[in-house]
Amino acid sequence: MRKIPLPCAIAAVTLVAQFPTFAQPVETTGISTGRQTATTLCGPCHEISGKTKVGPSFEGIANLPSTTAISLTAFLRSNHSNMPNFIISSADTDDVIAHILSLKRK
């Protein structure tokens, strides 16, 4: 049996590990639950359904170059001087993040 050179094996594993999300189905339950949670908790200040409000729109937030699941998690878990400090469960936070990221233009 022929052996694959170590550098080739490492390169193959690295490439495969880069794209696991392409094979994943889109999970819509968290997105719709996140939209409901966002409408209830964030809707008084943030644009959720096209109405201009005090805070930035979630679509605008989603399309910032710095917006990722990690940056949103860190932001939502931090204290805010110009926002109410809601205590949101981890599941609800994940759902709101899923909703925000679903608004990102492709």
DSSP file (Angstrom, degrees, kcal/mol; ACC not computed):
  #  RESIDUE AA STRUCTURE BP1 BP2  ACC     N-H-->O    O-->H-N    N-H-->O    O-->H-N    TCO  KAPPA ALPHA  PHI   PSI    X-CA   Y-CA   Z-CA
    1    1 A M              0   0    0      0, 0.0     2,-0.4     0, 0.0     0, 0.0   0.000 360.0 360.0 360.0 139.4    0.0    0.0    0.0
    2    2 A R        -     0   0    0      1,-0.0     2,-0.3     0, 0.0     0, 0.0  -0.653 360.0-135.9 -85.4 133.5    1.3    3.5   -0.9
    3    3 A K        -     0   0    0     -2,-0.4    -1,-0.0     1,-0.0     3,-0.0  -0.660  12.3-127.7 -89.4 143.2    1.7    6.0    1.9
    4    4 A I        -     0   0    0     -2,-0.3     5,-0.1     1,-0.1    -1,-0.0  -0.765  34.2-108.1 -86.9 131.1    0.6    9.6    1.6
    5    5 A P     >  -     0   0    0      0, 0.0     4,-2.1     0, 0.0     3,-0.5  -0.292  26.3-119.4 -59.1 143.2    3.4   12.1    2.4
    6    6 A L  H  > S+     0   0    0      1,-0.2     4,-2.6     2,-0.2     5,-0.2   0.876 110.8  53.7 -54.7 -45.4    2.8   13.8    5.8
    7    7 A P  H  > S+     0   0    0      0, 0.0     4,-2.2     0, 0.0    -1,-0.2   0.887 109.7  49.3 -60.5 -36.2    2.7   17.4    4.3
    8    8 A C  H  > S+     0   0    0     -3,-0.5     4,-2.4     2,-0.2    -2,-0.2   0.905 111.2  49.0 -68.2 -40.6    0.0   16.3    1.8
    9    9 A A  H  X S+     0   0    0     -4,-2.1     4,-2.4     2,-0.2     5,-0.2   0.912 112.0  48.6 -64.7 -42.7   -2.1   14.7    4.6
   10   10 A I  H  X S+     0   0    0     -4,-2.6     4,-2.5     1,-0.2    -2,-0.2   0.918 111.7  49.7 -63.7 -43.3   -1.8   17.8    6.8
   11   11 A A  H  X S+     0   0    0     -4,-2.2     4,-2.4    -5,-0.2    -2,-0.2   0.908 111.3  49.2 -62.4 -42.2   -2.8   20.0    3.9
   12   12 A A  H  X S+     0   0    0     -4,-2.4     4,-2.4     2,-0.2    -2,-0.2   0.925 112.6  46.5 -63.9 -45.7   -5.8   17.8    3.1
   13   13 A V  H  X S+     0   0    0     -4,-2.4     4,-2.3     1,-0.2    -1,-0.2   0.903 112.1  51.8 -63.7 -40.8   -7.0   17.8    6.7
   14   14 A T  H  X S+     0   0    0     -4,-2.5     4,-1.0    -5,-0.2    -2,-0.2   0.920 111.0  47.1 -62.5 -44.6   -6.5   21.5    7.0
   15   15 A L  H >X S+     0   0    0     -4,-2.4     4,-0.6     1,-0.2     3,-0.5   0.916 113.0  48.1 -64.5 -43.5   -8.6   22.2    3.8
   16   16 A V  H >< S+     0   0    0     -4,-2.4     3,-1.0     1,-0.2    -1,-0.2   0.892 108.9  54.4 -64.6 -39.1  -11.4   19.9    4.9
   17   17 A A  H 3< S+     0   0    0     -4,-2.3    -1,-0.2     1,-0.2    -2,-0.2   0.725  99.3  64.1 -68.4 -21.2  -11.5   21.5    8.4
   18   18 A Q  H << S+     0   0    0     -4,-1.0    -1,-0.2    -3,-0.5     3,-0.2   0.739 107.1  39.6 -72.9 -22.9  -11.9   24.9    6.8
   19   19 A F    X<  +     0   0    0     -3,-1.0     3,-0.8    -4,-0.6     4,-0.4  -0.137  64.9 124.6-125.3  38.9  -15.3   24.2    5.3
   20   20 A P  G >  S+     0   0    0      0, 0.0     3,-0.8     0, 0.0     4,-0.3   0.797  72.6  63.2 -70.2 -24.5  -17.5   22.1    7.6
   21   21 A T  G >  S+     0   0    0      1,-0.2     3,-1.1    -3,-0.2    -2,-0.1   0.740  87.2  70.6 -73.4 -21.4  -20.3   24.6    7.5
   22   22 A F  G <  S+     0   0    0     -3,-0.8    -1,-0.2     1,-0.3    -3,-0.0   0.829 100.9  46.5 -64.0 -28.8  -20.9   24.1    3.8
   23   23 A A  G <  S+     0   0    0     -3,-0.8    -1,-0.3    -4,-0.4    -2,-0.2   0.519  93.5 100.2 -88.9  -5.8  -22.3   20.7    4.5
   24   24 A Q  S <  S-     0   0    0     -3,-1.1     2,-0.1    -4,-0.3     3,-0.0  -0.616  74.7-121.9 -85.6 138.0  -24.5   21.8    7.4
   25   25 A P        -     0   0    0      0, 0.0     2,-0.4     0, 0.0    -1,-0.1  -0.423  36.3 -97.8 -70.9 153.1  -28.2   22.4    6.8
   26   26 A V        -     0   0    0     -2,-0.1     2,-0.8     1,-0.1     0, 0.0  -0.600  34.0-141.5 -73.0 127.2  -29.6   25.9    7.6
   27   27 A E        +     0   0    0     -2,-0.4     4,-0.5     1,-0.2    -1,-0.1  -0.818  27.0 171.7 -94.9 108.6  -31.1   25.8   11.1
   28   28 A T     >  +     0   0    0     -2,-0.8     4,-2.4     2,-0.2     5,-0.2   0.653  62.2  74.3 -96.1 -16.6  -34.2   28.0   11.0
   29   29 A T  H  > S+     0   0    0      1,-0.2     4,-2.5     2,-0.2     5,-0.2   0.947 100.1  45.4 -62.1 -47.9  -35.7   27.3   14.4
   30   30 A G  H  > S+     0   0    0      1,-0.2     4,-2.5     2,-0.2    69,-0.3   0.852 111.7  53.9 -62.5 -35.4  -33.1   29.4   16.2
   31   31 A I  H  > S+     0   0    0     -4,-0.5     4,-2.1     2,-0.2    -2,-0.2   0.939 112.3  41.7 -66.0 -47.4  -33.5   32.1   13.7
   32   32 A S  H  X S+     0   0    0     -4,-2.4     4,-1.9     2,-0.2    -2,-0.2   0.888 116.9  48.1 -70.3 -37.5  -37.3   32.4   14.1
   33   33 A T  H  X S+     0   0    0     -4,-2.5     4,-2.6    -5,-0.2    -1,-0.2   0.904 111.4  51.8 -65.7 -40.2  -37.1   32.1   17.9
   34   34 A G  H  X S+     0   0    0     -4,-2.5     4,-2.8    61,-0.3    -2,-0.2   0.866 107.2  52.5 -63.3 -37.1  -34.3   34.7   17.9
   35   35 A R  H  X S+     0   0    0     -4,-2.1     4,-2.5     2,-0.2    -1,-0.2   0.917 110.5  47.9 -64.7 -42.3  -36.5   37.1   15.9
   36   36 A Q  H  X S+     0   0    0     -4,-1.9     4,-2.1     2,-0.2    -2,-0.2   0.930 114.2  46.1 -63.6 -45.5  -39.3   36.6   18.4
   37   37 A T  H  X S+     0   0    0     -4,-2.6     4,-3.1     1,-0.2     5,-0.5   0.920 113.6  49.2 -62.8 -44.0  -37.0   37.2   21.3
   38   38 A A  H  X>S+     0   0    0     -4,-2.8     4,-2.0     1,-0.2     5,-1.6   0.896 109.5  52.1 -63.3 -40.6  -35.4   40.2   19.6
   39   39 A T  H  <5S+     0   0    0     -4,-2.5     4,-0.3     3,-0.2    -1,-0.2   0.915 115.8  41.2 -61.6 -42.4  -38.8   41.7   18.8
   40   40 A T  H  <5S+     0   0    0     -4,-2.1    -2,-0.2    -5,-0.2    -1,-0.2   0.951 130.0  23.7 -71.0 -50.6  -39.8   41.4   22.5
   41   41 A L  H  <5S+     0   0    0     -4,-3.1    -3,-0.2    -5,-0.2    -2,-0.2   0.868 136.3  25.8 -86.9 -39.0  -36.6   42.5   24.2
   42   42 A C  T >X5S+     0   0    0     -4,-2.0     4,-2.9    -5,-0.5     3,-1.8   0.665  96.7  88.4-102.9 -20.2  -34.8   44.7   21.6
   43   43 A G  T 34<S+     0   0    0     -5,-1.6     5,-0.2     1,-0.3    -1,-0.1   0.764  76.2  66.6 -55.8 -33.1  -37.7   45.9   19.4
   44   44 A P  T 34 S+     0   0    0      0, 0.0    10,-0.3     0, 0.0    -1,-0.3   0.804 122.7  15.6 -60.7 -25.1  -38.5   49.0   21.5
   45   45 A C  T <4 S+     0   0    0     -3,-1.8    10,-2.8     8,-0.1     2,-0.3   0.699 118.7  63.7-117.4 -30.5  -35.1   50.5   20.5
   46   46 A H  S  < S-     0   0    0     -4,-2.9     2,-0.6    -8,-0.2    11,-0.2  -0.771  83.6-110.4-106.2 144.8  -33.8   48.5   17.5
   47   47 A E        +     0   0    0      8,-0.4    11,-1.7    -2,-0.3    12,-0.3  -0.591  48.0 155.6 -70.0 115.6  -35.3   48.2   14.0
   48   48 A I  S    S+     0   0    0     -2,-0.6    -1,-0.2    -5,-0.2    -9,-0.1   0.740  74.4  22.9-108.5 -40.6  -36.5   44.7   13.8
   49   49 A S  S    S-     0   0    0      2,-0.2     3,-0.1    -6,-0.1    -2,-0.1  -0.160 124.5 -73.5-127.3  40.1  -39.2   44.9   11.1
   50   50 A G  S    S+     0   0    0      1,-0.3     2,-0.5     0, 0.0    -3,-0.1   0.413  91.4 124.2  92.7  -2.6  -38.5   48.0    9.1
   51   51 A K        -     0   0    0     -5,-0.1    -1,-0.3     1,-0.0    -3,-0.2  -0.814  63.8-119.5 -96.3 129.8  -39.5   50.7   11.5
   52   52 A T        +     0   0    0     -2,-0.5     2,-0.2    -5,-0.1    -6,-0.1  -0.449  43.1 168.6 -68.5 133.9  -36.8   53.3   12.4
   53   53 A K        -     0   0    0      2,-0.4    -7,-0.1    -2,-0.2    -8,-0.1  -0.596  47.9 -85.9-131.7-169.8  -35.9   53.4   16.1
   54   54 A V  S    S+     0   0    0    -10,-0.3    -8,-0.2    -2,-0.2    -9,-0.1   0.935 104.8  54.1 -70.9 -49.9  -33.3   54.8   18.4
   55   55 A G  S    S-     0   0    0    -10,-2.8    -2,-0.4     1,-0.2    -8,-0.4  -0.283 101.5 -79.3 -84.5 170.4  -30.7   52.0   18.1
   56   56 A P        -     0   0    0      0, 0.0    -9,-0.2     0, 0.0    -1,-0.2  -0.286  52.9 -99.6 -66.5 153.9  -29.1   50.7   15.0
   57   57 A S     >  -     0   0    0    -11,-0.2     4,-2.1     1,-0.1     5,-0.1  -0.387  22.6-125.2 -70.6 152.2  -31.0   48.2   12.8
   58   58 A F  H  > S+     0   0    0    -11,-1.7     4,-2.7     2,-0.2     5,-0.1   0.834 113.2  55.8 -67.5 -31.0  -30.1   44.5   13.2
   59   59 A E  H  > S+     0   0    0    -12,-0.3     4,-1.6     2,-0.2    -1,-0.2   0.915 107.6  48.9 -66.0 -41.0  -29.5   44.4    9.5
   60   60 A G  H  4 S+     0   0    0      2,-0.2    -2,-0.2     1,-0.2     4,-0.2   0.906 112.6  47.6 -62.5 -41.8  -27.0   47.2    9.8
   61   61 A I  H >< S+     0   0    0     -4,-2.1     3,-1.5     1,-0.2    -2,-0.2   0.922 109.6  53.9 -63.4 -44.3  -25.3   45.4   12.7
   62   62 A A  H 3< S+     0   0    0     -4,-2.7    -1,-0.2     1,-0.3    -2,-0.2   0.833 107.4  51.3 -60.1 -33.3  -25.3   42.1   10.8
   63   63 A N  T 3< S+     0   0    0     -4,-1.6    -1,-0.3    -5,-0.1    -2,-0.2   0.339  79.3 113.1 -94.3   8.0  -23.5   43.7    7.8
   64   64 A L  S X  S-     0   0    0     -3,-1.5     3,-1.7    -4,-0.2    -3,-0.0  -0.593  74.4-126.8 -70.9 140.5  -20.7   45.3    9.7
   65   65 A P  T 3  S+     0   0    0      0, 0.0    -1,-0.1     0, 0.0    -3,-0.0   0.803 108.5  54.7 -59.2 -27.9  -17.4   43.7    8.8
   66   66 A S  T 3  S+     0   0    0     -5,-0.1     2,-0.6     2,-0.0     5,-0.2   0.521  80.6 113.3 -84.8  -4.4  -16.6   43.0   12.5
   67   67 A T    <   +     0   0    0     -3,-1.7     2,-0.3    -6,-0.2     3,-0.0  -0.582  34.8 141.8 -79.7 117.9  -19.9   41.2   13.2
   68   68 A T     >  -     0   0    0     -2,-0.6     4,-2.4     1,-0.1     5,-0.2  -0.876  65.6 -99.3-138.5 171.0  -19.4   37.5   14.0
   69   69 A A  H  > S+     0   0    0     -2,-0.3     4,-2.2     1,-0.2     5,-0.2   0.891 125.0  50.3 -60.1 -38.2  -21.1   35.1   16.4
   70   70 A I  H  > S+     0   0    0      2,-0.2     4,-2.5     1,-0.2    -1,-0.2   0.923 110.5  47.2 -68.3 -44.2  -18.1   35.6   18.7
   71   71 A S  H  > S+     0   0    0      1,-0.2     4,-2.2     2,-0.2    -2,-0.2   0.890 113.8  48.5 -66.7 -37.3  -18.3   39.4   18.6
   72   72 A L  H  X S+     0   0    0     -4,-2.4     4,-2.9     2,-0.2     5,-0.2   0.903 110.8  50.9 -67.7 -40.4  -22.1   39.4   19.2
   73   73 A T  H  X S+     0   0    0     -4,-2.2     4,-1.5    -5,-0.2    -2,-0.2   0.941 111.9  46.9 -61.1 -47.0  -21.7   37.0   22.1
   74   74 A A  H  < S+     0   0    0     -4,-2.5     4,-0.4     1,-0.2    -2,-0.2   0.912 114.3  47.9 -61.8 -42.3  -19.1   39.2   23.7
   75   75 A F  H >< S+     0   0    0     -4,-2.2     3,-1.2     1,-0.2    -2,-0.2   0.933 112.0  47.8 -65.0 -46.0  -21.2   42.3   23.1
   76   76 A L  H 3< S+     0   0    0     -4,-2.9    -1,-0.2     1,-0.3    12,-0.2   0.732 111.8  50.9 -70.1 -20.5  -24.4   40.8   24.5
   77   77 A R  T 3< S+     0   0    0     -4,-1.5    -1,-0.3    -5,-0.2     2,-0.2   0.460  99.5  83.9 -93.1  -2.4  -22.6   39.5   27.6
   78   78 A S  S <  S-     0   0    0     -3,-1.2     2,-0.2    -4,-0.4    -3,-0.0  -0.605  86.3-101.9 -99.2 159.6  -21.0   42.9   28.4
   79   79 A N        -     0   0    0     -2,-0.2     2,-0.4     6,-0.1    -1,-0.1  -0.520  35.0-151.7 -74.5 148.4  -22.4   45.8   30.3
   80   80 A H        -     0   0    0      3,-0.3     3,-0.4    -2,-0.2     5,-0.0  -0.986  15.5-159.4-127.4 131.0  -23.6   48.7   28.2
   81   81 A S  S    S+     0   0    0     -2,-0.4    -1,-0.1     1,-0.2     4,-0.1   0.796  97.4  36.0 -77.6 -27.5  -23.7   52.4   29.2
   82   82 A N  S    S+     0   0    0      2,-0.1    -1,-0.2     0, 0.0     0, 0.0   0.176 114.4  59.2-112.6  17.5  -26.3   53.3   26.6
   83   83 A M  S    S-     0   0    0     -3,-0.4    -3,-0.3   -28,-0.0     2,-0.1  -0.966  89.9 -95.9-138.7 154.4  -28.5   50.2   26.6
   84   84 A P        -     0   0    0      0, 0.0     2,-1.3     0, 0.0    -2,-0.1  -0.444  37.6-123.7 -64.7 146.9  -30.5   48.3   29.2
   85   85 A N        -     0   0    0     -2,-0.1     2,-0.2    -4,-0.1    -6,-0.1  -0.686  36.5-173.5 -95.3  82.7  -28.5   45.4   30.7
   86   86 A F        -     0   0    0     -2,-1.3     2,-0.7     1,-0.0   -45,-0.0  -0.473  21.9-138.0 -72.7 145.0  -30.8   42.5   30.0
   87   87 A I        -     0   0    0     -2,-0.2     2,-0.4   -10,-0.0   -10,-0.1  -0.926  31.0-179.2-103.4 109.2  -30.0   39.1   31.4
   88   88 A I        -     0   0    0     -2,-0.7     5,-0.0   -12,-0.2    -2,-0.0  -0.896  28.3-112.3-113.9 137.1  -30.7   36.7   28.6
   89   89 A S     >  -     0   0    0     -2,-0.4     4,-2.6     1,-0.1     5,-0.2  -0.172  29.7-111.6 -61.3 160.0  -30.3   33.0   28.8
   90   90 A S  H  > S+     0   0    0      1,-0.2     4,-2.6     2,-0.2     5,-0.2   0.898 118.7  51.7 -60.6 -41.1  -27.6   31.4   26.7
   91   91 A A  H  > S+     0   0    0      2,-0.2     4,-2.1     1,-0.2    -1,-0.2   0.925 111.7  45.6 -63.4 -44.8  -30.1   29.7   24.5
   92   92 A D  H  > S+     0   0    0      2,-0.2     4,-2.7     1,-0.2     5,-0.2   0.893 112.0  52.3 -65.7 -39.0  -32.0   33.0   23.8
   93   93 A T  H  X S+     0   0    0     -4,-2.6     4,-2.5     1,-0.2    -2,-0.2   0.932 109.7  49.0 -61.0 -45.6  -28.7   34.7   23.2
   94   94 A D  H  X S+     0   0    0     -4,-2.6     4,-2.4     1,-0.2    -1,-0.2   0.895 112.0  49.3 -60.8 -39.9  -27.7   32.1   20.6
   95   95 A D  H  X S+     0   0    0     -4,-2.1     4,-2.3     2,-0.2   -61,-0.3   0.908 110.6  48.7 -67.6 -42.2  -31.1   32.4   18.9
   96   96 A V  H  X S+     0   0    0     -4,-2.7     4,-2.7     2,-0.2    -2,-0.2   0.909 112.4  49.7 -63.2 -41.0  -30.9   36.2   18.8
   97   97 A I  H  X S+     0   0    0     -4,-2.5     4,-2.9     2,-0.2     5,-0.2   0.910 108.9  52.0 -63.3 -42.5  -27.4   35.9   17.3
   98   98 A A  H  X S+     0   0    0     -4,-2.4     4,-1.5     1,-0.2    -2,-0.2   0.911 111.0  48.4 -59.7 -41.7  -28.6   33.4   14.7
   99   99 A H  H  X S+     0   0    0     -4,-2.3     4,-0.6   -69,-0.3    -2,-0.2   0.945 112.4  47.4 -64.0 -47.7  -31.4   35.9   13.8
  100  100 A I  H >< S+     0   0    0     -4,-2.7     3,-1.4     1,-0.2     4,-0.2   0.933 112.8  48.4 -60.6 -46.0  -28.9   38.8   13.4
  101  101 A L  H >< S+     0   0    0     -4,-2.9     3,-1.3     1,-0.3    -1,-0.2   0.787 102.1  63.9 -67.0 -25.8  -26.4   36.7   11.4
  102  102 A S  H 3< S+     0   0    0     -4,-1.5    -1,-0.3     1,-0.2    -2,-0.2   0.693  95.9  60.5 -69.1 -16.5  -29.3   35.5    9.1
  103  103 A L  T << S+     0   0    0     -3,-1.4    -1,-0.2    -4,-0.6     2,-0.2   0.509  77.3 117.8 -87.3  -5.5  -29.7   39.2    8.1
  104  104 A K  S <  S-     0   0    0     -3,-1.3     2,-0.2    -4,-0.2   -41,-0.1  -0.435  70.8-120.6 -66.2 129.8  -26.2   39.4    6.7
  105  105 A R              0   0    0    -46,-0.2    -1,-0.1    -2,-0.2    -2,-0.1  -0.514 360.0 360.0 -69.8 137.4  -26.1   40.1    3.0
  106  106 A K              0   0    0     -2,-0.2    -1,-0.1    -3,-0.0    -2,-0.1   0.445 360.0 360.0 -87.0 360.0  -24.3   37.3    1.1
